[in-house]
């Protein structure tokens, strides 16, 4: 249990850090990419408005000036080219004088291809482009964003690398400090287990004496309602202490199971047979559907105990003239138990809270039936020890079903 708690602490901590760090790195890089696109669009818009040229105020005052915030060196640093086409897809003009990496033929091919596809803006390789219509036809302006994109991808890769390195370092630190964090919990838990074990042994002795004295009283004075009540309470307390000790042992990381292959069909039918008389005596209808010749590799005694607890619970809480259905079937990889029974009233939906120790949805009803709210916890511990899963749910508020899945094979 302590190891599971430590693993959960590590997973939650690392997941939280990963989400926060991933959000920060993603946000920074997204903002960087948006900024690159905005600056490129600003330059493209200016070029489109000035027919493919940057304005020079001193010589051509009729052209629009550079926008505020744009460096005066932008016209000399920017690499771009333009291509103008007519309606017949014929090249009217192509200006590649501001870039050395693109030939006239390549520039024309880019423009014709985009025009045929009906593209008006976007990226062609690392060239961001826009298209504008005029009386002559259409003009494509291509802006070289290679340097900016290269810087962006370098920063992106570096930020991811640094983040992963940071996560690795944090993982090592969390791995180390998690032991210190769960230390007090582990110590308290060990003391709790020791207390349960010691208390159980201390309780067993007076219970045995009380039971023996009650037997003596019955031999001398005969059986009466007082002695019967005493013996019933002794049995209840003995059962409770046994279950507490069992849960304490099952919580250990290496639960000692007597693993062997056995006929689970026969094991289930054996338990069902022992409950048929009890169900009939209490006016309950017990229906079974168990596939024959099913085998399982596990602890037969514990699985029978699990099934006994579930059937006992079903008989107790199925209500007057209740119906109980138990089925066992096999899929390709799993064995599935389905135990369904009627109940007078219960909440709809997921009811896995019933497996919590000492949880009792109706205290008065549990007092009448003699339940302590621990039997289902024991059943879940047995299923978990076999690396299986158990769930409880109610579909209509008038019945409850327990679904148990056990993986076949030798793990």
Protein Blocks (a to p, Z undefined) as FASTA:
>chain_A
ZZmmmmmmmmmmmmmmmmmmmmmmmmmmmmmmmmmmmmmmmmmmmmmmnnopacdfklmm
mbccddehiafklmmmpccddddddfkopafbdcfklbckbcfklmmmmmmmmmmnopab
dcehjaccdddddfklpcdddddfklmmmmmmmmmmmmmmmmmmmmmmmmmmmmmmmmmm
mmmmmmmmmmmmmmmmmmmmmmmmmmmmmmmmmmmmmmmnopafklmmmmmmmmmmmmmm
mmmmmmmmmmpmblcdddddddfklmmmmmmmmmmmmmmmnopacdddddehiacdddfk
lmmmmmmmmmmmmmmmnoghiacdddddddfkbccdddddddfbdcehjfklmmpghiaf
blklmmmnopahlmmmmmmmmmmmnopacddddfklpaccddddddedjZZ
